Amino acid sequence: MCDRDTSTWPPGTKAMWATLESCMLPWEGSSPRTPTVNWEFYYIQMEKYARQSLSEGTKNADDISVTFESEIIRALNLHYNRNNHLEIPEHFRYVVEQTLREFFKAIQEQKDQEQSWKKAIYKIIARLDEQVPEYFKSPTFLEQLE
């Protein structure tokens, strides 16, 4: 069974990442049973797309809308869900949108010039956590996907 010690997960990721941790992530460890999650990719994409929105003239974070057809969802899905084993949950789309808006506001306000500027974003996103669904905790979950 995969390591599910959520106390070590980045803020805002417990339920949102349960899907990824259980079956969608590219495994970086020696075995799929001991994965190392690459959280950096997610946050790099948030910063990239927030900066892109600013350069395209977006003035207000509330004007940023993320749909299942959005490029950022496509990029994250391609990276974390290469085999498309699971449908992307609505809450994931919502959290991506909120994360992107928080990165946008921070960059717009030039908080990215400060050291540790992302910590405030992580705290905001942490409030969006949900409980990890029980079926992800099953020792046979990965086998059910094959």
C-alpha positions in Angstrom: 0.0 0.0 0.0 1.2 3.5 -0.8 2.5 5.8 2.0 -0.5 7.9 2.9 1.1 10.0 5.7 -0.7 13.2 4.8 1.0 15.1 7.6 4.0 15.5 5.2 2.0 16.7 2.2 2.1 20.4 1.1 -0.7 22.6 2.3 -4.0 22.3 0.3 -3.3 18.9 -1.0 -4.8 16.1 1.2 -8.0 15.2 -0.8 -7.0 17.0 -4.0 -3.9 14.9 -4.2 -5.3 11.6 -2.9 -6.1 10.7 -6.5 -2.6 11.7 -7.7 -0.8 10.0 -4.8 -2.7 6.8 -5.3 -2.6 6.3 -9.0 -2.0 9.3 -11.2 1.5 10.5 -10.3 4.6 9.4 -12.1 6.4 7.3 -9.6 9.9 8.6 -8.8 10.8 6.1 -6.1 12.1 2.6 -6.5 8.7 1.2 -6.4 5.1 2.3 -6.9 4.5 1.3 -3.3 6.9 4.0 -2.1 6.2 7.0 -4.3 7.9 10.4 -4.1 5.5 13.1 -5.1 6.7 15.9 -7.3 4.8 18.8 -5.9 7.2 21.3 -7.5 5.6 20.8 -10.9 2.2 21.9 -9.7 3.4 25.1 -8.2 5.7 25.9 -11.2 2.7 25.6 -13.4 0.7 27.9 -11.2 3.4 30.6 -11.3 3.8 30.2 -15.0 0.1 30.6 -15.9 -0.3 33.4 -13.4 2.5 35.4 -15.1 1.1 34.5 -18.5 -2.3 35.9 -17.4 -0.6 39.2 -16.3 1.3 39.5 -19.6 -1.9 38.9 -21.5 -3.5 41.9 -19.8 -5.6 40.3 -17.1 -6.3 43.0 -14.5 -8.4 41.2 -11.9 -7.8 37.7 -10.4 -11.6 37.1 -10.4 -11.4 37.2 -14.2 -9.3 34.1 -14.2 -11.5 31.1 -14.9 -10.3 27.5 -15.0 -12.4 24.9 -16.8 -11.7 21.2 -17.6 -10.7 22.4 -21.1 -8.2 25.0 -19.8 -4.6 24.6 -20.8 -3.4 24.4 -17.1 -5.7 21.5 -16.4 -4.5 19.8 -19.6 -0.9 20.3 -18.5 -1.4 19.0 -15.0 -3.5 16.0 -16.2 -0.9 15.1 -18.8 1.8 15.2 -16.1 0.0 13.5 -13.3 -2.6 11.3 -15.0 -0.8 10.1 -18.1 -2.9 7.0 -18.4 -6.2 8.8 -17.7 -7.2 6.2 -15.2 -9.4 8.6 -13.3 -11.8 11.4 -14.1 -10.6 14.7 -12.8 -12.7 15.7 -9.8 -14.6 19.0 -9.8 -12.9 20.0 -6.6 -9.5 19.7 -8.3 -10.6 22.1 -11.0 -11.8 24.5 -8.3 -8.5 24.3 -6.3 -6.5 24.9 -9.4 -8.5 28.0 -10.1 -8.1 29.3 -6.6 -4.4 28.5 -6.5 -3.9 30.3 -9.9 -5.8 33.3 -8.6 -3.7 33.5 -5.5 -0.4 33.3 -7.5 -1.8 36.0 -9.8 -2.6 38.4 -7.0 0.8 37.8 -5.3 2.7 38.5 -8.5 0.5 41.4 -9.4 1.2 42.9 -6.0 4.9 42.2 -6.5 5.0 39.9 -3.4 7.1 37.6 -5.5 10.1 39.9 -4.8 10.0 38.8 -1.2 11.7 35.7 0.1 9.3 32.9 0.9 6.4 34.7 -0.9 4.7 31.4 -1.7 4.1 30.4 2.0 1.1 32.8 2.3 -0.4 31.1 -0.8 0.1 27.6 0.7 -1.8 28.7 3.8 -4.7 30.0 1.8 -4.9 26.8 -0.3 -4.6 24.6 2.8 -8.1 25.7 3.7 -9.5 24.0 0.6 -8.4 20.5 1.8 -11.1 17.8 1.9 -11.0 14.4 3.5 -9.2 11.6 1.5 -11.9 9.3 0.1 -12.0 5.9 1.8 -11.6 4.0 -1.5 -8.1 5.5 -2.0 -7.1 3.8 1.3 -7.8 0.3 0.0 -4.7 -1.9 -0.3 -6.1 -3.1 -3.7 -6.9 0.3 -5.1 -4.0 0.3 -7.6 -4.9 -3.2 -8.8 -8.5 -2.1 -9.4 -7.3 0.4 -12.0 -5.4 -2.1 -14.1 
